[in-house]
Amino acid sequence: MVLLMTATPLEMTHQNHAFSDVAFVIQWHVLGMFVPSFFTGHLINRLGAQRIIMSGASLMILCILLNFSGSSVWHFWAALLLLGIGWNFMFIGGTSLLTETYRPEESAKSQALNDFVVFSSAACSSFGAGAMLHLLGWQLVNYAVVPLIFAALCAHAWLWLNRRRLAVTVP
């Protein structure tokens, strides 16, 4: 998410969009990241964390498809809004799943390790976005995100299958 979020204003500037349009797109992206937090927990309680994570990944794929379909302000706005909502669903859903994986005495270390990995990855993506955009171009930056989303989808498919298998084998 951070890779696309950081590269988008650079690409918009490269496409000669006005600074006010770039600011508009980023403002809506930030709203997409945080406004859903008011109801994401309720959706997780109702539908399950894995469905919310899968929905978030789907929104991120839609973001990439929009990025490939055009370079108008509307394309950038809709794509980053979807990216923000997708990130919210995946981040909160993943954090919710994390709380099911450790014992109470392990909570501080588990949460700290998770935060370290997530935010270190975000920092590297942020620092690398400009260089990637310059060296590879907008299309390849978007393609670079696809394997990461696919890895998340595969991990959650594996988790879903394991939980389903355990549900069948446990009397």
N, C-alpha and C positions, 0 to 999 in steps of 0.2 A: 504494500500500500504506500509506504513512504517513498519508494522509488518513483512511482507514478505521480504521487502528490507533489514531489519536489521537481520532477521533470516537466510537469504540465505548465507552470508559469513561464519556465524558460522556453518551452516550445511555443507558447502563445506569443511571447515577445518576439521570438524568431519569425513567427507568422505575421508580425506587424499588427497585432491586436493592441488596442489602447490599454494603458495601465489600469484605467477604471474597469475595463472588462476583465482583466486578469484578477484584480481585487475582488470583483463580483463573484467570479468562479471560485476563488479560494474561500470567500466568506460562506458560500453555500456548501462547499466541501466540509468546512468545519462544523456547520450546522448538521450536515449528514452524519458526521462522526459522533456527535454528542447528543443531539435531540432524541434519537431513538432510545437512548439510555433510560428514558422515562418509562418505556414499555418493554424493552428487551427482556428484562427479568421475568415479566409476566408471560411473555411469549415462550421463554424457556420452560417455565413451570407448566405451561399448557401443552406445548408441542415437543419439548425435549431439546436439550442442548445440541444434539447432533443434527436435528432438522434445521435449527437456526444457523448452525455453522454451514451446513450445506446450502442454505438460502444465501448466506453471506458470500460464499464462494461463487454461487451463480450470479449474484449481483456484480461481483468483480469481473467475471467473464463478460457480462453485458457491458461493463465499463470499457473493456478492451475492444470489444466489437464496435462500440460507438467511436472509440479513438481511431479505429481503422476506417470508419465510414465517412469521416469528414473532419474539417478543421475550423468550422465556424464557432463562434462563441457558444451557440446553443449546444454543439457537440461536446465541447470542453466542459460546459456547465453540467449537462446531464451525466456525462461520464464521471466527473469528479463527485457529483452528488451520489451516484450509485456506488462509487468506490468508498466514500465515507460511510454510507449505510452498511455496505458489505463488510468493511473493517469492523464496525461496531458489532455486528452480529457475530463475526468470527472471533473477535477479541473477547467479548463478554461470554460467548458460548464456550470458548476454549478455557477461559478462567474458571467458569462454572464446572467444566469437566475436571479440571485440575484439582479442585477441592475434593473430588471423590477418590483421588489416587493415593493419598497419604494418611498416615495416622496423625492424631492431634499433636503429638510431640514432635512430629516432623514438619508441621505446617510452616514455621518461620523459614526454615532452610529451603523447603520446596518452593515456597512463594518467592523467596529471594533469588533462587536459581532461575526460575521462570522469568522473573522480571529482568534479570541480568541478560539472559539470552534474547528476550524480545527486544529490549531497548538497545542492546549492542547491535543487533541486526538492523534496527531502525536507524541507528547512527551511521552504520556503514552504508546503508542504502542512501541515506541523505547525502553523505559526503561523495558517494560514487555516482549519483544521478547526473550531475552536470557533465562529468567526464564521459559517462556512457552515452549520454545524449549527443555530445560533440563527436565522439568516435564512431558510434553505431547508427545514430539517427533515431527518430521518433518511432518508426515502425519496429525496429529491433528492440528498443527499450520495452515496448509493449509485449513483444514476443518473449522477452526475458522473464516476464512475470508469470507467463502461462505455466511453466514447469513447477513453480512454487505453489500456485493454486492447485495444480494437478496433484502435487505431493500431499497437500492438505486433504484433498478429496480422497486420495488413496488411503491415507492414514485413518480417516473417519469411516471409510468403507470397511477397512480391516477391523476397526474397533466395533463397528456395528455387527459384523459377522461373528466376531468373538463373543460379544454379549448375547447374540442370538443362539450360538452354539452352547454357551453356558446355561442359558435359560432352558434349553431342550434337555441337557444332560443332568441338571440338578433336579432331584425329585421334589 
